[in-house]
Amino acid sequence: MTETLTKINQPRPVTPLGILVEELETTLKLAKQENISPELAVSLQKVYELAAGIDPYLEENTTNESPELKALSEKSAAEDWSQRFDDGETVRQLEQEMLSGHIEGQTLKMFVSMTKAKRILEIGMFTGYSALAMAEALPADGDIIACEVDEYVSEFAKKCFKISEHGKKIKVKTAPAIETLKELIDAKQTFDLVFIDADKGGYVDYFNLLIETDLLAKDGFICVDNTLLQGQPYLPPEKRTANGEAIAKFNQTVTQDPRVEQVILPLRDGLTIIKRK
């Protein structure tokens, strides 16, 4: 029973690197059955070791996550997300792989510290790992508004925030993100840093709203998650899912927009940093 639960709660590979490592494992097993040349066997093993060693090495050499973030991550992994669906016309399957995780969380904390951000807007929260990570780097008078469409996930995250002294810096808005953004624009709210990690089909709309209004501070930054979505944006179009196509469109939109400059970091599933020119 324990083995079954462990397998169920084991995250599947969802990043280009994770998928690459899984494919290399399969290739190595097949190669051993085919009596390939010793030279090719050595080469395949070297390629596998180079790819498989990156993520563990990053984990080992990155500042440890706080006990509160670790607890949030473990609680998210233990949840049976297969039983949770959105109410409404669009059914969204939730999964533990939606969690930002240790390396990305620490990266976002670094960005908050480096930019000296005090006001943060998060578009797409899930169980709140990235929100809490960024909150830990905010000054005492800093705040985060986190948008999440799913009521169950919002309540899940709020309970996790209560165990952290930094949780009080986070205000959760449960509604379609585009509605919350329009409310914030009407209220003349401005944010130093915006993190987008929501429905992929909405990325272009979120980006345009931020750039075309004062929602993003004049010298503010936008961080966008999943911009290398499982490698799909750079695979042939026929191999993309709807989300992969949406991300490819978003990346092209940003690249061709003369108002901004940007860089895609090959971090986890791709993290883009954008600022106005």
C-alpha positions in Angstrom: 0.0 0.0 0.0 2.8 2.4 0.9 4.5 1.7 -2.5 1.3 2.5 -4.3 0.8 5.8 -2.5 4.4 6.7 -3.1 4.0 6.1 -6.8 0.7 8.1 -6.9 2.3 11.1 -5.2 5.5 11.0 -7.2 5.6 14.0 -9.5 5.7 13.1 -13.2 8.4 14.8 -15.3 6.9 18.1 -16.7 10.0 20.1 -17.6 12.1 19.8 -20.7 15.0 18.5 -18.6 12.8 16.0 -16.7 11.3 14.7 -19.9 14.8 14.4 -21.4 16.1 12.4 -18.5 13.1 10.0 -18.7 13.6 9.5 -22.4 17.3 8.9 -21.9 16.6 6.3 -19.3 14.4 4.5 -21.8 17.0 4.8 -24.5 19.7 3.3 -22.2 17.4 0.3 -21.3 16.8 -0.3 -25.0 20.5 0.1 -25.9 21.4 -2.6 -23.3 19.1 -5.0 -25.1 20.6 -4.4 -28.5 24.3 -5.2 -27.9 25.4 -1.8 -29.1 29.1 -0.9 -29.4 31.0 -0.2 -26.2 31.8 3.3 -27.5 28.1 4.1 -28.0 27.2 2.7 -24.6 29.8 4.9 -22.9 28.6 8.0 -24.8 24.9 7.3 -23.9 25.8 6.8 -20.3 27.7 10.1 -20.2 24.8 12.0 -21.8 22.4 10.5 -19.3 24.6 11.3 -16.3 25.1 15.0 -17.4 21.3 15.4 -17.8 20.2 13.5 -14.7 22.6 15.2 -12.4 21.5 18.8 -13.0 18.3 19.0 -10.9 19.7 17.1 -7.8 22.8 19.3 -7.9 20.7 22.5 -8.0 18.7 21.2 -5.1 21.8 20.4 -3.1 23.4 23.8 -3.7 20.5 26.2 -3.4 19.6 27.7 0.0 17.2 25.4 1.8 13.5 26.3 1.8 11.9 27.4 5.0 10.1 24.9 7.2 6.8 26.5 6.3 7.5 26.2 2.6 8.6 22.6 3.0 5.3 21.9 4.9 3.3 23.5 2.2 5.0 21.4 -0.5 4.5 18.2 1.4 0.8 19.0 2.1 0.3 19.7 -1.7 2.0 16.5 -2.6 -0.1 14.4 -0.3 -3.4 15.9 -1.6 -5.4 13.7 -4.1 -5.8 16.4 -6.8 -7.5 13.9 -9.1 -10.7 14.4 -7.1 -10.7 18.2 -7.5 -12.3 20.0 -10.4 -13.4 23.6 -11.0 -17.1 24.3 -11.1 -18.3 26.0 -14.3 -18.0 25.5 -18.0 -14.3 24.8 -18.1 -13.0 21.8 -16.2 -9.4 22.3 -15.0 -7.5 19.3 -13.7 -5.4 20.2 -10.8 -2.1 18.4 -10.2 0.8 18.6 -7.7 3.2 19.4 -10.6 1.6 22.9 -10.7 3.6 23.8 -7.6 6.5 26.1 -8.3 8.9 24.3 -6.0 12.1 24.9 -4.2 14.5 26.2 -6.9 11.9 28.5 -8.6 10.7 29.6 -5.2 14.2 30.6 -4.1 14.7 32.3 -7.5 11.6 34.4 -7.0 12.7 35.3 -3.5 16.0 36.5 -5.0 14.2 38.6 -7.6 12.1 40.3 -4.8 15.2 41.1 -2.8 17.2 42.3 -5.9 14.4 44.6 -7.2 13.4 45.7 -3.6 9.8 45.1 -4.5 7.2 46.0 -2.0 4.0 45.3 -3.9 3.6 42.0 -5.8 0.8 40.7 -8.0 0.6 37.0 -8.6 -1.7 35.8 -11.4 -2.4 32.1 -10.6 -1.6 30.9 -7.1 -2.4 27.2 -6.8 -1.5 26.1 -3.2 0.6 29.2 -2.6 4.2 28.0 -2.7 5.5 30.9 -4.9 3.3 33.4 -3.0 4.7 32.4 0.3 8.3 32.3 -1.0 8.0 35.8 -2.3 6.3 37.0 0.9 9.3 35.7 2.9 11.5 38.2 1.0 9.2 41.2 1.3 9.7 43.8 4.0 7.3 43.9 6.9 5.1 46.5 5.1 5.1 44.7 1.8 2.1 42.9 0.4 1.0 40.4 -2.3 -2.3 40.1 -4.0 -2.6 36.5 -5.3 -5.3 35.7 -7.9 -6.7 32.1 -7.9 -9.9 31.0 -9.7 -10.4 27.8 -7.7 -12.2 28.1 -4.3 -10.9 24.9 -2.9 -7.3 25.7 -3.7 -7.7 29.2 -2.3 -8.8 27.8 1.0 -6.1 25.2 0.9 -3.4 28.0 0.5 -4.9 30.2 3.2 -4.6 27.4 5.7 -0.9 27.0 4.8 -0.3 30.7 5.0 -1.5 30.8 8.6 1.5 28.7 9.8 3.9 31.3 8.6 4.6 34.8 10.1 4.8 36.0 6.4 1.3 34.7 5.5 -0.3 37.9 6.7 1.4 39.8 3.8 -0.7 37.8 1.2 -4.3 38.7 0.2 -6.0 36.0 -1.9 -8.6 37.1 -4.6 -10.7 34.1 -5.7 -12.1 34.9 -9.1 -11.1 34.7 -12.8 -7.8 36.6 -12.9 -8.9 38.9 -15.7 -11.8 40.2 -13.5 -9.5 40.8 -10.6 -7.0 42.6 -12.8 -9.7 45.0 -14.2 -10.8 45.7 -10.6 -7.2 46.5 -9.6 -6.8 48.8 -12.6 -10.1 50.6 -11.7 -8.8 51.0 -8.2 -5.5 52.5 -9.6 -3.4 49.8 -8.0 0.3 49.5 -9.0 2.7 46.6 -8.5 6.5 46.4 -8.6 6.6 42.8 -9.6 4.1 40.6 -11.3 4.3 36.8 -11.5 2.2 35.0 -14.1 1.5 31.3 -13.6 -2.1 30.8 -14.6 -4.1 29.5 -17.6 -1.8 29.5 -20.5 -4.5 30.7 -23.0 -4.8 33.9 -20.9 -1.1 34.8 -20.9 -1.3 37.3 -23.8 -4.2 39.1 -22.3 -2.5 39.4 -19.0 0.7 40.7 -20.6 -1.2 43.3 -22.6 -3.1 44.6 -19.6 0.0 44.9 -17.6 2.0 46.8 -20.3 -0.9 49.0 -21.4 -1.9 50.2 -18.0 -0.3 51.4 -14.8 -0.9 48.1 -13.1 2.8 47.4 -13.6 4.9 50.1 -12.1 7.0 52.1 -14.5 10.2 50.3 -13.5 8.4 47.1 -12.6 9.2 43.5 -13.8 7.0 40.7 -15.0 8.1 37.1 -14.4 6.2 34.4 -16.4 6.3 30.7 -15.6 6.1 27.7 -18.0 7.5 29.6 -21.0 9.3 26.4 -22.2 6.3 24.2 -21.4 7.7 20.7 -21.6 9.7 21.8 -24.7 6.6 22.2 -26.8 7.1 25.8 -27.9 10.2 24.8 -29.9 8.8 21.5 -31.1 7.0 21.2 -34.5 3.4 22.7 -34.2 1.8 19.3 -34.7 3.4 18.0 -31.5 2.0 20.8 -29.3 -1.0 20.6 -27.1 -3.4 23.6 -26.8 -1.3 24.9 -23.9 1.9 24.4 -25.8 0.5 26.4 -28.7 -0.7 29.1 -26.3 2.8 29.4 -24.9 4.4 29.5 -28.3 2.0 32.3 -29.2 2.8 34.2 -26.0 6.6 33.9 -26.5 6.2 35.2 -30.0 4.0 38.1 -28.9 6.5 39.2 -26.3 9.5 38.8 -28.6 7.8 40.9 -31.3 6.6 43.6 -28.9 8.8 46.8 -29.3 7.7 48.1 -25.9 9.6 45.5 -23.9 12.8 43.6 -23.5 12.9 40.1 -22.1 15.0 36.9 -21.4 13.9 33.3 -21.1 15.7 31.4 -18.4 15.9 27.6 -18.8 14.8 27.2 -15.1 12.5 24.3 -14.4 9.8 24.7 -17.1 11.0 28.0 -18.4 10.9 31.4 -16.6 10.7 34.7 -18.6 11.6 38.0 -17.2 10.1 41.1 -18.9 10.5 44.8 -18.4 9.4 47.9 -20.3 12.1 49.6 -22.5 
